Amino acid sequence: MAIALDNLRVGRRYLLINQGEVRKLEIITRLQGDNFKVKDLDTLELYTLEELLQWGRGKDYDLDEIR
């Protein structure tokens, strides 16, 4: 079961699966509402969570914390 976006915490790492893409993310800062600045741990690129979810949530959507 996916974690709700309002439960994400700055500094923690998460695994996001959506639309067939798998990304390991670290939350850098909270921007507004449910939008966060995130760092992709594989490519070290910076995104906003809104950019990653802009095309909707697929049937495979899952968001879980990496321990």
PDB file with one MODEL, atoms N, CA, C and O in Angstrom:
MODEL        1
ATOM      1  N   MET A   1       0.840  -1.172   0.000  1.00  0.00           N
ATOM      2  CA  MET A   1       0.000   0.000   0.000  1.00  0.00           C
ATOM      3  C   MET A   1       0.891   1.243   0.000  1.00  0.00           C
ATOM      4  O   MET A   1       1.864   1.315   0.750  1.00  0.00           O
ATOM      5  N   ALA A   2       0.561   2.196  -0.823  1.00  0.00           N
ATOM      6  CA  ALA A   2       1.365   3.401  -0.986  1.00  0.00           C
ATOM      7  C   ALA A   2       1.212   4.350   0.202  1.00  0.00           C
ATOM      8  O   ALA A   2       0.151   4.434   0.820  1.00  0.00           O
ATOM      9  N   ILE A   3       2.281   5.048   0.497  1.00  0.00           N
ATOM     10  CA  ILE A   3       2.283   6.075   1.533  1.00  0.00           C
ATOM     11  C   ILE A   3       1.597   7.317   0.967  1.00  0.00           C
ATOM     12  O   ILE A   3       1.805   7.652  -0.199  1.00  0.00           O
ATOM     13  N   ALA A   4       0.793   7.996   1.761  1.00  0.00           N
ATOM     14  CA  ALA A   4       0.169   9.252   1.343  1.00  0.00           C
ATOM     15  C   ALA A   4       1.241  10.332   1.221  1.00  0.00           C
ATOM     16  O   ALA A   4       2.194  10.349   1.999  1.00  0.00           O
ATOM     17  N   LEU A   5       1.092  11.229   0.254  1.00  0.00           N
ATOM     18  CA  LEU A   5       2.097  12.260   0.014  1.00  0.00           C
ATOM     19  C   LEU A   5       2.301  13.181   1.216  1.00  0.00           C
ATOM     20  O   LEU A   5       3.403  13.690   1.419  1.00  0.00           O
ATOM     21  N   ASP A   6       1.260  13.400   2.013  1.00  0.00           N
ATOM     22  CA  ASP A   6       1.426  14.275   3.173  1.00  0.00           C
ATOM     23  C   ASP A   6       2.179  13.602   4.319  1.00  0.00           C
ATOM     24  O   ASP A   6       2.452  14.241   5.335  1.00  0.00           O
ATOM     25  N   ASN A   7       2.517  12.325   4.169  1.00  0.00           N
ATOM     26  CA  ASN A   7       3.307  11.612   5.179  1.00  0.00           C
ATOM     27  C   ASN A   7       4.788  11.552   4.839  1.00  0.00           C
ATOM     28  O   ASN A   7       5.565  10.978   5.601  1.00  0.00           O
ATOM     29  N   LEU A   8       5.201  12.134   3.704  1.00  0.00           N
ATOM     30  CA  LEU A   8       6.611  12.136   3.333  1.00  0.00           C
ATOM     31  C   LEU A   8       7.388  13.076   4.239  1.00  0.00           C
ATOM     32  O   LEU A   8       6.861  14.101   4.673  1.00  0.00           O
ATOM     33  N   ARG A   9       8.629  12.737   4.525  1.00  0.00           N
ATOM     34  CA  ARG A   9       9.460  13.529   5.429  1.00  0.00           C
ATOM     35  C   ARG A   9      10.769  13.897   4.757  1.00  0.00           C
ATOM     36  O   ARG A   9      11.366  13.087   4.048  1.00  0.00           O
ATOM     37  N   VAL A  10      11.209  15.129   4.987  1.00  0.00           N
ATOM     38  CA  VAL A  10      12.469  15.630   4.438  1.00  0.00           C
ATOM     39  C   VAL A  10      13.623  14.794   4.980  1.00  0.00           C
ATOM     40  O   VAL A  10      13.684  14.500   6.173  1.00  0.00           O
ATOM     41  N   GLY A  11      14.539  14.415   4.083  1.00  0.00           N
ATOM     42  CA  GLY A  11      15.710  13.643   4.472  1.00  0.00           C
ATOM     43  C   GLY A  11      15.525  12.137   4.369  1.00  0.00           C
ATOM     44  O   GLY A  11      16.504  11.395   4.444  1.00  0.00           O
ATOM     45  N   ARG A  12      14.312  11.676   4.202  1.00  0.00           N
ATOM     46  CA  ARG A  12      14.067  10.239   4.101  1.00  0.00           C
ATOM     47  C   ARG A  12      14.087   9.799   2.642  1.00  0.00           C
ATOM     48  O   ARG A  12      13.945  10.611   1.728  1.00  0.00           O
ATOM     49  N   ARG A  13      14.268   8.496   2.447  1.00  0.00           N
ATOM     50  CA  ARG A  13      14.383   7.928   1.097  1.00  0.00           C
ATOM     51  C   ARG A  13      13.181   7.040   0.806  1.00  0.00           C
ATOM     52  O   ARG A  13      12.688   6.323   1.677  1.00  0.00           O
ATOM     53  N   TYR A  14      12.719   7.106  -0.450  1.00  0.00           N
ATOM     54  CA  TYR A  14      11.516   6.395  -0.851  1.00  0.00           C
ATOM     55  C   TYR A  14      11.715   5.720  -2.201  1.00  0.00           C
ATOM     56  O   TYR A  14      12.531   6.154  -3.014  1.00  0.00           O
ATOM     57  N   LEU A  15      10.965   4.663  -2.424  1.00  0.00           N
ATOM     58  CA  LEU A  15      10.929   3.967  -3.703  1.00  0.00           C
ATOM     59  C   LEU A  15       9.593   4.300  -4.354  1.00  0.00           C
ATOM     60  O   LEU A  15       8.536   3.988  -3.804  1.00  0.00           O
ATOM     61  N   LEU A  16       9.636   4.936  -5.529  1.00  0.00           N
ATOM     62  CA  LEU A  16       8.440   5.315  -6.263  1.00  0.00           C
ATOM     63  C   LEU A  16       8.329   4.447  -7.508  1.00  0.00           C
ATOM     64  O   LEU A  16       9.252   4.391  -8.319  1.00  0.00           O
ATOM     65  N   ILE A  17       7.202   3.778  -7.652  1.00  0.00           N
ATOM     66  CA  ILE A  17       6.898   3.002  -8.850  1.00  0.00           C
ATOM     67  C   ILE A  17       5.649   3.624  -9.447  1.00  0.00           C
ATOM     68  O   ILE A  17       4.623   3.735  -8.776  1.00  0.00           O
ATOM     69  N   ASN A  18       5.735   4.033 -10.718  1.00  0.00           N
ATOM     70  CA  ASN A  18       4.591   4.648 -11.394  1.00  0.00           C
ATOM     71  C   ASN A  18       4.786   4.557 -12.896  1.00  0.00           C
ATOM     72  O   ASN A  18       5.866   4.850 -13.410  1.00  0.00           O
ATOM     73  N   GLN A  19       3.745   4.152 -13.592  1.00  0.00           N
ATOM     74  CA  GLN A  19       3.752   4.069 -15.057  1.00  0.00           C
ATOM     75  C   GLN A  19       4.932   3.237 -15.568  1.00  0.00           C
ATOM     76  O   GLN A  19       5.494   3.552 -16.617  1.00  0.00           O
ATOM     77  N   GLY A  20       5.312   2.190 -14.850  1.00  0.00           N
ATOM     78  CA  GLY A  20       6.395   1.318 -15.268  1.00  0.00           C
ATOM     79  C   GLY A  20       7.788   1.817 -14.927  1.00  0.00           C
ATOM     80  O   GLY A  20       8.768   1.119 -15.189  1.00  0.00           O
ATOM     81  N   GLU A  21       7.903   3.004 -14.351  1.00  0.00           N
ATOM     82  CA  GLU A  21       9.203   3.555 -13.954  1.00  0.00           C
ATOM     83  C   GLU A  21       9.440   3.293 -12.469  1.00  0.00           C
ATOM     84  O   GLU A  21       8.529   3.428 -11.652  1.00  0.00           O
ATOM     85  N   VAL A  22      10.654   2.925 -12.135  1.00  0.00           N
ATOM     86  CA  VAL A  22      11.035   2.687 -10.741  1.00  0.00           C
ATOM     87  C   VAL A  22      12.118   3.693 -10.391  1.00  0.00           C
ATOM     88  O   VAL A  22      13.155   3.749 -11.052  1.00  0.00           O
ATOM     89  N   ARG A  23      11.883   4.484  -9.360  1.00  0.00           N
ATOM     90  CA  ARG A  23      12.851   5.507  -8.953  1.00  0.00           C
ATOM     91  C   ARG A  23      13.075   5.450  -7.451  1.00  0.00           C
ATOM     92  O   ARG A  23      12.138   5.287  -6.670  1.00  0.00           O
ATOM     93  N   LYS A  24      14.337   5.589  -7.066  1.00  0.00           N
ATOM     94  CA  LYS A  24      14.702   5.734  -5.653  1.00  0.00           C
ATOM     95  C   LYS A  24      14.910   7.220  -5.442  1.00  0.00           C
ATOM     96  O   LYS A  24      15.722   7.840  -6.127  1.00  0.00           O
ATOM     97  N   LEU A  25      14.177   7.798  -4.493  1.00  0.00           N
ATOM     98  CA  LEU A  25      14.182   9.239  -4.282  1.00  0.00           C
ATOM     99  C   LEU A  25      14.543   9.590  -2.853  1.00  0.00           C
ATOM    100  O   LEU A  25      14.268   8.837  -1.919  1.00  0.00           O
ATOM    101  N   GLU A  26      15.167  10.752  -2.700  1.00  0.00           N
ATOM    102  CA  GLU A  26      15.377  11.343  -1.379  1.00  0.00           C
ATOM    103  C   GLU A  26      14.668  12.684  -1.370  1.00  0.00           C
ATOM    104  O   GLU A  26      14.815  13.472  -2.304  1.00  0.00           O
ATOM    105  N   ILE A  27      13.897  12.951  -0.318  1.00  0.00           N
ATOM    106  CA  ILE A  27      13.164  14.202  -0.209  1.00  0.00           C
ATOM    107  C   ILE A  27      14.147  15.280   0.251  1.00  0.00           C
ATOM    108  O   ILE A  27      14.780  15.143   1.298  1.00  0.00           O
ATOM    109  N   ILE A  28      14.270  16.352  -0.538  1.00  0.00           N
ATOM    110  CA  ILE A  28      15.193  17.444  -0.228  1.00  0.00           C
ATOM    111  C   ILE A  28      14.485  18.543   0.566  1.00  0.00           C
ATOM    112  O   ILE A  28      14.934  18.912   1.651  1.00  0.00           O
ATOM    113  N   THR A  29      13.381  19.064   0.029  1.00  0.00           N
ATOM    114  CA  THR A  29      12.603  20.100   0.724  1.00  0.00           C
ATOM    115  C   THR A  29      11.133  19.960   0.367  1.00  0.00           C
ATOM    116  O   THR A  29      10.774  19.377  -0.656  1.00  0.00           O
ATOM    117  N   ARG A  30      10.293  20.510   1.235  1.00  0.00           N
ATOM    118  CA  ARG A  30       8.860  20.583   0.942  1.00  0.00           C
ATOM    119  C   ARG A  30       8.607  21.941   0.306  1.00  0.00           C
ATOM    120  O   ARG A  30       9.034  22.965   0.841  1.00  0.00           O
ATOM    121  N   LEU A  31       7.926  21.963  -0.814  1.00  0.00           N
ATOM    122  CA  LEU A  31       7.664  23.207  -1.529  1.00  0.00           C
ATOM    123  C   LEU A  31       6.313  23.790  -1.125  1.00  0.00           C
ATOM    124  O   LEU A  31       6.261  24.703  -0.301  1.00  0.00           O
ATOM    125  N   GLN A  32       5.243  23.288  -1.678  1.00  0.00           N
ATOM    126  CA  GLN A  32       3.901  23.739  -1.308  1.00  0.00           C
ATOM    127  C   GLN A  32       2.968  22.545  -1.296  1.00  0.00           C
ATOM    128  O   GLN A  32       3.027  21.695  -2.184  1.00  0.00           O
ATOM    129  N   GLY A  33       2.115  22.479  -0.302  1.00  0.00           N
ATOM    130  CA  GLY A  33       1.144  21.395  -0.233  1.00  0.00           C
ATOM    131  C   GLY A  33       1.797  20.029  -0.283  1.00  0.00           C
ATOM    132  O   GLY A  33       2.614  19.689   0.573  1.00  0.00           O
ATOM    133  N   ASP A  34       1.432  19.244  -1.295  1.00  0.00           N
ATOM    134  CA  ASP A  34       1.979  17.901  -1.454  1.00  0.00           C
ATOM    135  C   ASP A  34       3.115  17.865  -2.464  1.00  0.00           C
ATOM    136  O   ASP A  34       3.424  16.796  -2.991  1.00  0.00           O
ATOM    137  N   ASN A  35       3.742  18.987  -2.749  1.00  0.00           N
ATOM    138  CA  ASN A  35       4.844  19.034  -3.705  1.00  0.00           C
ATOM    139  C   ASN A  35       6.171  19.114  -2.955  1.00  0.00           C
ATOM    140  O   ASN A  35       6.311  19.870  -1.993  1.00  0.00           O
ATOM    141  N   PHE A  36       7.137  18.326  -3.409  1.00  0.00           N
ATOM    142  CA  PHE A  36       8.440  18.250  -2.770  1.00  0.00           C
ATOM    143  C   PHE A  36       9.529  18.340  -3.822  1.00  0.00           C
ATOM    144  O   PHE A  36       9.321  17.937  -4.967  1.00  0.00           O
ATOM    145  N   LYS A  37      10.683  18.862  -3.449  1.00  0.00           N
ATOM    146  CA  LYS A  37      11.878  18.774  -4.290  1.00  0.00           C
ATOM    147  C   LYS A  37      12.550  17.466  -3.904  1.00  0.00           C
ATOM    148  O   LYS A  37      12.819  17.220  -2.729  1.00  0.00           O
ATOM    149  N   VAL A  38      12.823  16.619  -4.912  1.00  0.00           N
ATOM    150  CA  VAL A  38      13.389  15.307  -4.653  1.00  0.00           C
ATOM    151  C   VAL A  38      14.648  15.093  -5.486  1.00  0.00           C
ATOM    152  O   VAL A  38      14.811  15.681  -6.555  1.00  0.00           O
ATOM    153  N   LYS A  39      15.536  14.239  -4.974  1.00  0.00           N
ATOM    154  CA  LYS A  39      16.753  13.869  -5.697  1.00  0.00           C
ATOM    155  C   LYS A  39      16.656  12.398  -6.060  1.00  0.00           C
ATOM    156  O   LYS A  39      16.415  11.552  -5.199  1.00  0.00           O
ATOM    157  N   ASP A  40      16.844  12.098  -7.337  1.00  0.00           N
ATOM    158  CA  ASP A  40      16.883  10.721  -7.809  1.00  0.00           C
ATOM    159  C   ASP A  40      18.213  10.127  -7.346  1.00  0.00           C
ATOM    160  O   ASP A  40      19.269  10.652  -7.699  1.00  0.00           O
ATOM    161  N   LEU A  41      18.186   9.068  -6.580  1.00  0.00           N
ATOM    162  CA  LEU A  41      19.406   8.501  -5.997  1.00  0.00           C
ATOM    163  C   LEU A  41      20.254   7.734  -7.007  1.00  0.00           C
ATOM    164  O   LEU A  41      21.430   7.472  -6.753  1.00  0.00           O
ATOM    165  N   ASP A  42      19.671   7.372  -8.149  1.00  0.00           N
ATOM    166  CA  ASP A  42      20.435   6.660  -9.178  1.00  0.00           C
ATOM    167  C   ASP A  42      21.146   7.634 -10.121  1.00  0.00           C
ATOM    168  O   ASP A  42      22.301   7.412 -10.484  1.00  0.00           O
ATOM    169  N   THR A  43      20.460   8.714 -10.520  1.00  0.00           N
ATOM    170  CA  THR A  43      21.039   9.654 -11.483  1.00  0.00           C
ATOM    171  C   THR A  43      21.495  10.960 -10.841  1.00  0.00           C
ATOM    172  O   THR A  43      22.195  11.747 -11.479  1.00  0.00           O
ATOM    173  N   LEU A  44      21.111  11.200  -9.597  1.00  0.00           N
ATOM    174  CA  LEU A  44      21.409  12.420  -8.835  1.00  0.00           C
ATOM    175  C   LEU A  44      20.743  13.670  -9.425  1.00  0.00           C
ATOM    176  O   LEU A  44      21.125  14.790  -9.085  1.00  0.00           O
ATOM    177  N   GLU A  45      19.753  13.488 -10.304  1.00  0.00           N
ATOM    178  CA  GLU A  45      19.006  14.615 -10.853  1.00  0.00           C
ATOM    179  C   GLU A  45      17.990  15.096  -9.834  1.00  0.00           C
ATOM    180  O   GLU A  45      17.515  14.322  -9.004  1.00  0.00           O
ATOM    181  N   LEU A  46      17.658  16.389  -9.903  1.00  0.00           N
ATOM    182  CA  LEU A  46      16.651  16.967  -9.024  1.00  0.00           C
ATOM    183  C   LEU A  46      15.345  17.129  -9.796  1.00  0.00           C
ATOM    184  O   LEU A  46      15.344  17.563 -10.948  1.00  0.00           O
ATOM    185  N   TYR A  47      14.237  16.776  -9.151  1.00  0.00           N
ATOM    186  CA  TYR A  47      12.904  16.890  -9.714  1.00  0.00           C
ATOM    187  C   TYR A  47      11.989  17.464  -8.651  1.00  0.00           C
ATOM    188  O   TYR A  47      12.376  17.625  -7.494  1.00  0.00           O
ATOM    189  N   THR A  48      10.764  17.771  -9.066  1.00  0.00           N
ATOM    190  CA  THR A  48       9.699  17.975  -8.093  1.00  0.00           C
ATOM    191  C   THR A  48       8.813  16.748  -8.184  1.00  0.00           C
ATOM    192  O   THR A  48       8.714  16.124  -9.240  1.00  0.00           O
ATOM    193  N   LEU A  49       8.182  16.409  -7.104  1.00  0.00           N
ATOM    194  CA  LEU A  49       7.295  15.255  -7.096  1.00  0.00           C
ATOM    195  C   LEU A  49       6.142  15.480  -8.069  1.00  0.00           C
ATOM    196  O   LEU A  49       5.645  14.539  -8.689  1.00  0.00           O
ATOM    197  N   GLU A  50       5.726  16.730  -8.195  1.00  0.00           N
ATOM    198  CA  GLU A  50       4.665  17.084  -9.145  1.00  0.00           C
ATOM    199  C   GLU A  50       5.056  16.717 -10.575  1.00  0.00           C
ATOM    200  O   GLU A  50       4.217  16.249 -11.344  1.00  0.00           O
ATOM    201  N   GLU A  51       6.326  16.926 -10.938  1.00  0.00           N
ATOM    202  CA  GLU A  51       6.804  16.553 -12.271  1.00  0.00           C
ATOM    203  C   GLU A  51       6.710  15.047 -12.493  1.00  0.00           C
ATOM    204  O   GLU A  51       6.358  14.599 -13.584  1.00  0.00           O
ATOM    205  N   LEU A  52       7.021  14.274 -11.473  1.00  0.00           N
ATOM    206  CA  LEU A  52       7.015  12.824 -11.605  1.00  0.00           C
ATOM    207  C   LEU A  52       5.600  12.252 -11.682  1.00  0.00           C
ATOM    208  O   LEU A  52       5.394  11.168 -12.229  1.00  0.00           O
ATOM    209  N   LEU A  53       4.630  12.977 -11.135  1.00  0.00           N
ATOM    210  CA  LEU A  53       3.247  12.492 -11.114  1.00  0.00           C
ATOM    211  C   LEU A  53       2.331  13.267 -12.054  1.00  0.00           C
ATOM    212  O   LEU A  53       1.115  13.083 -12.012  1.00  0.00           O
ATOM    213  N   GLN A  54       2.891  14.133 -12.903  1.00  0.00           N
ATOM    214  CA  GLN A  54       2.064  15.008 -13.735  1.00  0.00           C
ATOM    215  C   GLN A  54       1.166  14.252 -14.719  1.00  0.00           C
ATOM    216  O   GLN A  54       0.126  14.782 -15.107  1.00  0.00           O
ATOM    217  N   TRP A  55       1.521  13.063 -15.125  1.00  0.00           N
ATOM    218  CA  TRP A  55       0.713  12.291 -16.073  1.00  0.00           C
ATOM    219  C   TRP A  55      -0.223  11.329 -15.355  1.00  0.00           C
ATOM    220  O   TRP A  55      -0.805  10.445 -15.984  1.00  0.00           O
ATOM    221  N   GLY A  56      -0.373  11.491 -14.052  1.00  0.00           N
ATOM    222  CA  GLY A  56      -1.300  10.662 -13.290  1.00  0.00           C
ATOM    223  C   GLY A  56      -0.611   9.485 -12.624  1.00  0.00           C
ATOM    224  O   GLY A  56       0.587   9.251 -12.785  1.00  0.00           O
ATOM    225  N   ARG A  57      -1.407   8.769 -11.884  1.00  0.00           N
ATOM    226  CA  ARG A  57      -0.909   7.587 -11.174  1.00  0.00           C
ATOM    227  C   ARG A  57      -1.396   6.346 -11.904  1.00  0.00           C
ATOM    228  O   ARG A  57      -2.596   6.147 -12.089  1.00  0.00           O
ATOM    229  N   GLY A  58      -0.458   5.526 -12.310  1.00  0.00           N
ATOM    230  CA  GLY A  58      -0.791   4.307 -13.041  1.00  0.00           C
ATOM    231  C   GLY A  58      -1.315   3.215 -12.124  1.00  0.00           C
ATOM    232  O   GLY A  58      -1.358   3.373 -10.904  1.00  0.00           O
ATOM    233  N   LYS A  59      -1.713   2.103 -12.734  1.00  0.00           N
ATOM    234  CA  LYS A  59      -2.218   0.962 -11.978  1.00  0.00           C
ATOM    235  C   LYS A  59      -1.142   0.367 -11.071  1.00  0.00           C
ATOM    236  O   LYS A  59      -1.449  -0.285 -10.073  1.00  0.00           O
ATOM    237  N   ASP A  60       0.122   0.599 -11.428  1.00  0.00           N
ATOM    238  CA  ASP A  60       1.233   0.047 -10.655  1.00  0.00           C
ATOM    239  C   ASP A  60       1.784   1.024  -9.616  1.00  0.00           C
ATOM    240  O   ASP A  60       2.821   0.744  -9.016  1.00  0.00           O
ATOM    241  N   TYR A  61       1.121   2.162  -9.386  1.00  0.00           N
ATOM    242  CA  TYR A  61       1.622   3.201  -8.478  1.00  0.00           C
ATOM    243  C   TYR A  61       1.859   2.643  -7.079  1.00  0.00           C
ATOM    244  O   TYR A  61       0.992   1.997  -6.490  1.00  0.00           O
ATOM    245  N   ASP A  62       3.057   2.910  -6.565  1.00  0.00           N
ATOM    246  CA  ASP A  62       3.394   2.532  -5.207  1.00  0.00           C
ATOM    247  C   ASP A  62       4.479   3.484  -4.706  1.00  0.00           C
ATOM    248  O   ASP A  62       5.370   3.871  -5.462  1.00  0.00           O
ATOM    249  N   LEU A  63       4.400   3.851  -3.455  1.00  0.00           N
ATOM    250  CA  LEU A  63       5.379   4.738  -2.831  1.00  0.00           C
ATOM    251  C   LEU A  63       5.646   4.207  -1.438  1.00  0.00           C
ATOM    252  O   LEU A  63       4.759   4.220  -0.585  1.00  0.00           O
ATOM    253  N   ASP A  64       6.863   3.739  -1.200  1.00  0.00           N
ATOM    254  CA  ASP A  64       7.223   3.151   0.092  1.00  0.00           C
ATOM    255  C   ASP A  64       8.583   3.673   0.539  1.00  0.00           C
ATOM    256  O   ASP A  64       9.438   4.004  -0.283  1.00  0.00           O
ATOM    257  N   GLU A  65       8.764   3.740   1.842  1.00  0.00           N
ATOM    258  CA  GLU A  65      10.038   4.192   2.397  1.00  0.00           C
ATOM    259  C   GLU A  65      11.096   3.097   2.254  1.00  0.00           C
ATOM    260  O   GLU A  65      10.818   1.914   2.450  1.00  0.00           O
ATOM    261  N   ILE A  66      12.318   3.518   1.907  1.00  0.00           N
ATOM    262  CA  ILE A  66      13.459   2.611   1.847  1.00  0.00           C
ATOM    263  C   ILE A  66      14.123   2.638   3.210  1.00  0.00           C
ATOM    264  O   ILE A  66      14.430   3.713   3.725  1.00  0.00           O
ATOM    265  N   ARG A  67      14.338   1.530   3.774  1.00  0.00           N
ATOM    266  CA  ARG A  67      14.960   1.468   5.104  1.00  0.00           C
ATOM    267  C   ARG A  67      16.424   1.169   5.007  1.00  0.00           C
ATOM    268  O   ARG A  67      17.105   1.081   6.029  1.00  0.00           O
TER     269      ARG A  67
ENDMDL
END
